Amino acid sequence: MTAEIHVDQVDGVPLLWIDAPPPFTMFLVFRVGQADERLQTAGITHLVEHLAFPHDHADGVANNGSTDLTSTRFFAWGDAGEAAAFLHQVSRTLRHLPLDRLDQQRDIIATEESRWVVTPGGELLVARYGARAHGLPGFRQLGLRAVQGAQVKDWAARYFTADNAVVCMTGPPPASVGLELRSGPRRPAPLADPIPGSYPRWIPRPQPFVAISVVAGHDAAFGAASRMLERRLFHRLRTQKGLSYAVQSDTKIIDATTLHRMFVADCLEDAAPAVTDEVIAIAYELADAGPTADEMTEDLNRLERQLDSEIHAAVGWMLYGAECYLNGIDVEEFDVYVQRRRNLTRAEIRDAWAEALKTLILCVPPWVVVHDPRFTTTQWPPPVSGRTFRPPGIARFRGGTRAIVSDEGVSLVGQDGSHATIHFAAARALIRSGPTRRWIIGDDGSEISLDGTAYGSGDELIIAVEQAVPRQRWITFD
């Protein structure tokens, strides 16, 4: 195996390939994903992926497809000729989507999503980007039932084109390789657009994990700092303290200048406060003192071993290069990156991580309170003043949650004074489920659920909310 990325083209589509041992693997990558959608159309990229996937593909080659934050992939592995034939069939189907299978694929995706749970990555992306673009992985695919065949067809014509694609493979291109994609302009990822807020900040979420995320540029020093932080977290939390079983990280391309990096430590409920304190301490230790000499050596040795022998690292780097190309980011070979890492100093890695920490978001379970004075937390806006709706009957005299609606927004206020408010101007979506249930999602990802049957004159409450949220932001479930 070599880490050299060879550059070619096939039918107008850039082709990247590395010389690697079997099985032969071939990818067709498009620059479109969840970040290109809206809540009202969320799931449309996934629908195109399913419709384009050949349901009668030939036996003898394994294959799959996936939709991510800013990219969609089709891939096959096994015999080179059969892999090429599979992706050729995908490209042909993208030009003529079988819309007669649309409802069938909706049901399949809905079944797949029935196991959906919000992930740490989804929570952190919502906290940073809200209920739009790069924050959409934190929500269900709410547009899955709403989008129509014409919208799906137009989406495929807009994004699944030769100019918006890259082919990758783990060997020289077979003679039979060919694609039939339509032409169309390159479409870089939407620019990062974080919701207003100060950093560092912490957010409570109802899962037993502690997670942090930062954003930074496409920089070797930031990459080195991230790898070293992950190893420090694992060593301290598992090996030394026994507080976590696993520490995981994930990197997403946001746009041409921005990477999102996340680190997650699992934990038992009663260990969450201690894990939170350790994660904060470790993150700031690296920013204050930088890596040790031993960490510098270990990191470089690991990279060089990957360069020499690890096929998964080489394939991963090639795919990362494909996404860089699609987003207008300079593509470099793995050995060039390793050489840049060799030239980095401890101070450069320290400073890169210190700069990234200025964007830190910390996610903790709801029973953990972060008292560190460096951290702020987001507060709900104060309740609006307007018409108040209370529970009906005897429940009215037992307190309970009341709803308040004004021209400005809607609030829920508990008997204990707790409250939640979303201003209508910031409402990204109004989910309509049946005659009485409504769910409002704010621009920052906040959510308010209303059930008209829980309030006296609840039908008037529902009408008032619907009159305030523009119809184009409605999503209706039968």
VEXTORKOL-725839 format. One line per field, with one value per residue (C-alpha): residue number from 0; residue in three letters; chain; x, y, z. Coordinates in steps of 0.2 Angstrom, whole numbers. Example, Ala and Ser with C-alpha at 12.3 -4.5 7.8 and 13.67 -1.06 7.14 Angstrom:
// VEXTORKOL-725839
seq: 0|1
type: ALA|SER
mol: A|A
c1: 62|68
c2: -22|-5
c3: 39|36
***
This chain:
// VEXTORKOL-725839
seq: 0|1|2|3|4|5|6|7|8|9|10|11|12|13|14|15|16|17|18|19|20|21|22|23|24|25|26|27|28|29|30|31|32|33|34|35|36|37|38|39|40|41|42|43|44|45|46|47|48|49|50|51|52|53|54|55|56|57|58|59|60|61|62|63|64|65|66|67|68|69|70|71|72|73|74|75|76|77|78|79|80|81|82|83|84|85|86|87|88|89|90|91|92|93|94|95|96|97|98|99|100|101|102|103|104|105|106|107|108|109|110|111|112|113|114|115|116|117|118|119|120|121|122|123|124|125|126|127|128|129|130|131|132|133|134|135|136|137|138|139|140|141|142|143|144|145|146|147|148|149|150|151|152|153|154|155|156|157|158|159|160|161|162|163|164|165|166|167|168|169|170|171|172|173|174|175|176|177|178|179|180|181|182|183|184|185|186|187|188|189|190|191|192|193|194|195|196|197|198|199|200|201|202|203|204|205|206|207|208|209|210|211|212|213|214|215|216|217|218|219|220|221|222|223|224|225|226|227|228|229|230|231|232|233|234|235|236|237|238|239|240|241|242|243|244|245|246|247|248|249|250|251|252|253|254|255|256|257|258|259|260|261|262|263|264|265|266|267|268|269|270|271|272|273|274|275|276|277|278|279|280|281|282|283|284|285|286|287|288|289|290|291|292|293|294|295|296|297|298|299|300|301|302|303|304|305|306|307|308|309|310|311|312|313|314|315|316|317|318|319|320|321|322|323|324|325|326|327|328|329|330|331|332|333|334|335|336|337|338|339|340|341|342|343|344|345|346|347|348|349|350|351|352|353|354|355|356|357|358|359|360|361|362|363|364|365|366|367|368|369|370|371|372|373|374|375|376|377|378|379|380|381|382|383|384|385|386|387|388|389|390|391|392|393|394|395|396|397|398|399|400|401|402|403|404|405|406|407|408|409|410|411|412|413|414|415|416|417|418|419|420|421|422|423|424|425|426|427|428|429|430|431|432|433|434|435|436|437|438|439|440|441|442|443|444|445|446|447|448|449|450|451|452|453|454|455|456|457|458|459|460|461|462|463|464|465|466|467|468|469|470|471|472|473|474|475|476|477
type: MET|THR|ALA|GLU|ILE|HIS|VAL|ASP|GLN|VAL|ASP|GLY|VAL|PRO|LEU|LEU|TRP|ILE|ASP|ALA|PRO|PRO|PRO|PHE|THR|MET|PHE|LEU|VAL|PHE|ARG|VAL|GLY|GLN|ALA|ASP|GLU|ARG|LEU|GLN|THR|ALA|GLY|ILE|THR|HIS|LEU|VAL|GLU|HIS|LEU|ALA|PHE|PRO|HIS|ASP|HIS|ALA|ASP|GLY|VAL|ALA|ASN|ASN|GLY|SER|THR|ASP|LEU|THR|SER|THR|ARG|PHE|PHE|ALA|TRP|GLY|ASP|ALA|GLY|GLU|ALA|ALA|ALA|PHE|LEU|HIS|GLN|VAL|SER|ARG|THR|LEU|ARG|HIS|LEU|PRO|LEU|ASP|ARG|LEU|ASP|GLN|GLN|ARG|ASP|ILE|ILE|ALA|THR|GLU|GLU|SER|ARG|TRP|VAL|VAL|THR|PRO|GLY|GLY|GLU|LEU|LEU|VAL|ALA|ARG|TYR|GLY|ALA|ARG|ALA|HIS|GLY|LEU|PRO|GLY|PHE|ARG|GLN|LEU|GLY|LEU|ARG|ALA|VAL|GLN|GLY|ALA|GLN|VAL|LYS|ASP|TRP|ALA|ALA|ARG|TYR|PHE|THR|ALA|ASP|ASN|ALA|VAL|VAL|CYS|MET|THR|GLY|PRO|PRO|PRO|ALA|SER|VAL|GLY|LEU|GLU|LEU|ARG|SER|GLY|PRO|ARG|ARG|PRO|ALA|PRO|LEU|ALA|ASP|PRO|ILE|PRO|GLY|SER|TYR|PRO|ARG|TRP|ILE|PRO|ARG|PRO|GLN|PRO|PHE|VAL|ALA|ILE|SER|VAL|VAL|ALA|GLY|HIS|ASP|ALA|ALA|PHE|GLY|ALA|ALA|SER|ARG|MET|LEU|GLU|ARG|ARG|LEU|PHE|HIS|ARG|LEU|ARG|THR|GLN|LYS|GLY|LEU|SER|TYR|ALA|VAL|GLN|SER|ASP|THR|LYS|ILE|ILE|ASP|ALA|THR|THR|LEU|HIS|ARG|MET|PHE|VAL|ALA|ASP|CYS|LEU|GLU|ASP|ALA|ALA|PRO|ALA|VAL|THR|ASP|GLU|VAL|ILE|ALA|ILE|ALA|TYR|GLU|LEU|ALA|ASP|ALA|GLY|PRO|THR|ALA|ASP|GLU|MET|THR|GLU|ASP|LEU|ASN|ARG|LEU|GLU|ARG|GLN|LEU|ASP|SER|GLU|ILE|HIS|ALA|ALA|VAL|GLY|TRP|MET|LEU|TYR|GLY|ALA|GLU|CYS|TYR|LEU|ASN|GLY|ILE|ASP|VAL|GLU|GLU|PHE|ASP|VAL|TYR|VAL|GLN|ARG|ARG|ARG|ASN|LEU|THR|ARG|ALA|GLU|ILE|ARG|ASP|ALA|TRP|ALA|GLU|ALA|LEU|LYS|THR|LEU|ILE|LEU|CYS|VAL|PRO|PRO|TRP|VAL|VAL|VAL|HIS|ASP|PRO|ARG|PHE|THR|THR|THR|GLN|TRP|PRO|PRO|PRO|VAL|SER|GLY|ARG|THR|PHE|ARG|PRO|PRO|GLY|ILE|ALA|ARG|PHE|ARG|GLY|GLY|THR|ARG|ALA|ILE|VAL|SER|ASP|GLU|GLY|VAL|SER|LEU|VAL|GLY|GLN|ASP|GLY|SER|HIS|ALA|THR|ILE|HIS|PHE|ALA|ALA|ALA|ARG|ALA|LEU|ILE|ARG|SER|GLY|PRO|THR|ARG|ARG|TRP|ILE|ILE|GLY|ASP|ASP|GLY|SER|GLU|ILE|SER|LEU|ASP|GLY|THR|ALA|TYR|GLY|SER|GLY|ASP|GLU|LEU|ILE|ILE|ALA|VAL|GLU|GLN|ALA|VAL|PRO|ARG|GLN|ARG|TRP|ILE|THR|PHE|ASP
mol: A|A|A|A|A|A|A|A|A|A|A|A|A|A|A|A|A|A|A|A|A|A|A|A|A|A|A|A|A|A|A|A|A|A|A|A|A|A|A|A|A|A|A|A|A|A|A|A|A|A|A|A|A|A|A|A|A|A|A|A|A|A|A|A|A|A|A|A|A|A|A|A|A|A|A|A|A|A|A|A|A|A|A|A|A|A|A|A|A|A|A|A|A|A|A|A|A|A|A|A|A|A|A|A|A|A|A|A|A|A|A|A|A|A|A|A|A|A|A|A|A|A|A|A|A|A|A|A|A|A|A|A|A|A|A|A|A|A|A|A|A|A|A|A|A|A|A|A|A|A|A|A|A|A|A|A|A|A|A|A|A|A|A|A|A|A|A|A|A|A|A|A|A|A|A|A|A|A|A|A|A|A|A|A|A|A|A|A|A|A|A|A|A|A|A|A|A|A|A|A|A|A|A|A|A|A|A|A|A|A|A|A|A|A|A|A|A|A|A|A|A|A|A|A|A|A|A|A|A|A|A|A|A|A|A|A|A|A|A|A|A|A|A|A|A|A|A|A|A|A|A|A|A|A|A|A|A|A|A|A|A|A|A|A|A|A|A|A|A|A|A|A|A|A|A|A|A|A|A|A|A|A|A|A|A|A|A|A|A|A|A|A|A|A|A|A|A|A|A|A|A|A|A|A|A|A|A|A|A|A|A|A|A|A|A|A|A|A|A|A|A|A|A|A|A|A|A|A|A|A|A|A|A|A|A|A|A|A|A|A|A|A|A|A|A|A|A|A|A|A|A|A|A|A|A|A|A|A|A|A|A|A|A|A|A|A|A|A|A|A|A|A|A|A|A|A|A|A|A|A|A|A|A|A|A|A|A|A|A|A|A|A|A|A|A|A|A|A|A|A|A|A|A|A|A|A|A|A|A|A|A|A|A|A|A|A|A|A|A|A|A|A|A|A|A|A|A|A|A|A|A|A|A|A|A|A|A|A|A|A|A|A|A|A|A|A|A|A|A|A|A|A|A|A|A|A|A|A|A|A|A|A|A|A|A|A|A|A|A|A|A|A|A|A|A|A|A|A
c1: 0|5|-2|0|-17|-18|-29|-38|-56|-70|-84|-81|-80|-63|-56|-45|-37|-24|-14|-21|-24|-40|-55|-57|-68|-76|-85|-96|-97|-108|-107|-125|-131|-142|-135|-142|-160|-173|-184|-198|-188|-177|-174|-175|-157|-159|-174|-164|-150|-163|-172|-155|-149|-152|-165|-160|-141|-131|-125|-107|-103|-107|-113|-122|-126|-125|-131|-120|-119|-112|-110|-119|-110|-113|-100|-97|-83|-77|-74|-68|-79|-95|-91|-90|-106|-115|-110|-113|-131|-133|-127|-140|-154|-150|-155|-172|-177|-190|-203|-216|-206|-206|-219|-211|-194|-203|-209|-192|-183|-197|-194|-175|-178|-189|-173|-167|-161|-152|-133|-120|-115|-133|-135|-119|-123|-140|-132|-120|-130|-149|-163|-155|-142|-128|-139|-152|-144|-151|-169|-179|-181|-197|-199|-199|-218|-221|-209|-217|-210|-207|-196|-186|-183|-177|-166|-157|-155|-148|-135|-132|-122|-105|-98|-104|-96|-80|-75|-63|-56|-43|-34|-32|-48|-55|-58|-77|-79|-91|-104|-120|-122|-130|-119|-122|-112|-102|-111|-100|-107|-117|-107|-106|-119|-118|-133|-129|-121|-105|-91|-87|-104|-113|-129|-139|-146|-155|-141|-128|-113|-101|-96|-87|-86|-75|-73|-57|-49|-42|-25|-12|-9|-27|-28|-13|-20|-37|-28|-18|-33|-43|-29|-27|-46|-45|-30|-37|-55|-53|-35|-32|-49|-61|-74|-78|-78|-75|-70|-74|-71|-79|-74|-86|-82|-93|-88|-72|-64|-72|-70|-81|-73|-82|-76|-88|-85|-98|-102|-113|-126|-117|-100|-106|-101|-83|-82|-87|-74|-60|-65|-64|-48|-40|-45|-38|-22|-18|-22|-11|4|3|8|23|38|32|15|23|33|18|7|20|24|5|3|19|12|-4|5|15|2|-16|-28|-42|-32|-27|-45|-51|-39|-44|-62|-57|-48|-63|-74|-60|-60|-79|-79|-64|-51|-34|-31|-15|-8|-6|13|13|2|13|28|19|15|34|38|25|31|24|19|10|-1|-4|-9|-20|-30|-31|-38|-51|-56|-63|-77|-80|-98|-99|-114|-118|-133|-147|-143|-125|-123|-107|-100|-84|-85|-77|-93|-110|-127|-141|-157|-175|-181|-194|-212|-223|-237|-254|-269|-267|-274|-275|-279|-298|-309|-303|-285|-286|-286|-271|-259|-250|-243|-251|-249|-247|-249|-246|-242|-224|-223|-229|-223|-226|-225|-225|-232|-214|-210|-200|-204|-200|-203|-201|-204|-214|-201|-189|-200|-192|-206|-223|-227|-245|-250|-269|-282|-274|-256|-243|-224|-214|-196|-186|-171|-159|-166|-177|-194|-211|-225|-243|-259|-275|-284|-274|-281|-298|-302|-287|-294|-292|-274|-270|-278|-268|-252|-256|-261|-244|-232|-231|-239|-223|-215|-229|-225|-241|-242|-258
c2: 0|18|34|43|49|48|60|56|59|48|56|73|68|70|53|50|33|25|8|-3|-22|-30|-29|-16|-2|12|27|40|55|70|87|88|83|87|105|109|106|115|107|107|97|87|70|74|70|53|50|53|42|28|30|30|14|0|-12|-25|-24|-38|-51|-53|-35|-28|-10|3|22|35|53|64|82|89|74|59|43|27|13|-4|-17|-33|-37|-21|-23|-26|-12|0|-7|-4|14|16|10|23|37|32|31|48|55|46|43|30|41|27|20|36|31|14|22|34|19|11|27|30|12|15|31|23|18|36|44|61|59|69|76|81|89|99|104|111|120|129|131|130|122|126|120|112|110|98|82|85|83|70|70|81|84|65|64|82|83|79|69|85|92|76|76|94|91|77|88|102|92|75|81|77|94|91|74|65|46|37|20|8|3|9|12|-3|-2|-3|12|25|37|45|60|76|92|106|118|114|118|121|118|132|144|142|152|150|156|170|166|167|155|144|139|123|115|101|87|71|58|50|57|72|80|95|102|116|123|128|129|115|115|102|110|109|91|86|94|85|68|72|78|62|51|62|60|41|39|50|45|26|21|32|36|22|35|31|16|24|41|45|59|64|77|86|98|113|124|129|136|127|110|104|92|83|72|61|52|40|38|32|44|47|49|63|77|70|67|85|92|81|85|104|102|91|103|118|109|106|125|131|120|111|93|85|79|61|65|74|58|46|56|56|38|34|44|36|18|23|29|13|0|5|3|11|27|28|26|38|51|49|51|67|73|71|81|94|95|97|111|121|116|112|93|86|68|59|59|78|80|69|80|96|87|83|102|107|114|111|129|129|114|123|139|130|122|137|146|132|133|150|141|128|120|108|96|88|77|88|84|92|110|118|131|135|154|153|145|153|145|149|155|155|173|180|175|185|195|191|179|166|148|137|119|115|109|105|105|124|125|113|124|116|123|138|144|163|169|187|194|192|174|159|155|140|144|131|132|133|148|138|144|142|155|156|172|169|179|165|150|139|127|123|104|100|83|79|93|98|95|108|108|124|124|140|146|142|124|127|117|120|107|112|101|110|97|102|119|128|135|125|127|146|143|132|145|159|150|145|163|169|157|158|144|140|135|122|104|93|75|65
c3: 0|-3|4|-13|-20|-39|-48|-63|-70|-76|-87|-81|-62|-53|-48|-33|-30|-19|-22|-8|-6|-9|-8|-21|-14|-24|-18|-27|-16|-18|-9|-2|16|30|31|15|20|31|45|32|20|32|25|6|3|12|0|-15|-9|-6|-23|-32|-24|-36|-28|-41|-40|-45|-33|-29|-24|-7|-7|4|4|18|21|32|37|21|10|3|-2|-12|-11|-16|-13|-20|-38|-47|-62|-52|-41|-56|-63|-47|-46|-65|-61|-47|-58|-72|-59|-52|-69|-69|-51|-49|-40|-41|-26|-16|-3|-1|3|15|25|24|31|44|50|50|60|73|82|81|97|97|98|107|90|86|103|101|83|89|103|91|75|81|71|54|42|52|67|58|64|81|74|66|47|49|30|26|23|17|2|-14|-29|-39|-25|-24|-42|-42|-27|-37|-52|-41|-31|-38|-53|-61|-55|-37|-36|-33|-36|-25|-26|-19|-35|-53|-61|-70|-89|-87|-75|-82|-75|-83|-71|-77|-77|-65|-54|-39|-23|-8|9|18|27|46|54|73|84|95|112|122|124|133|138|145|141|150|140|146|142|153|144|145|129|122|105|97|80|71|54|44|53|57|74|78|72|83|98|95|95|110|120|116|122|138|141|139|150|164|164|161|165|180|187|181|178|159|148|132|125|107|95|78|65|53|39|42|27|18|33|48|56|70|83|96|111|121|138|144|162|176|183|199|191|179|190|192|174|170|182|174|156|160|169|155|141|150|155|136|132|146|146|129|125|133|124|126|118|103|100|103|91|77|79|77|62|54|58|49|34|33|36|40|25|35|38|20|14|27|22|3|8|18|3|-8|4|5|-14|-15|-2|-11|2|-3|-4|2|3|20|19|16|31|42|37|42|59|61|59|72|89|106|107|90|96|113|104|92|105|116|101|98|117|114|105|118|121|136|136|153|160|168|185|184|187|180|193|184|182|165|158|155|151|139|148|141|137|150|148|137|143|134|135|148|146|161|164|164|178|195|188|186|205|207|198|184|168|160|142|138|120|114|97|102|106|117|135|146|165|178|196|202|191|178|161|142|129|110|100|84|74|79|76|63|62|68|69|68|74|74|78|95|96|91|93|90|86|89|79|93|93|108|108|116|115|116|118|116|127|142|143|144|127|120|103|104|110|94|83|90|88|70|66|72|63|44|35|25|42|46|45|46|51|47
***
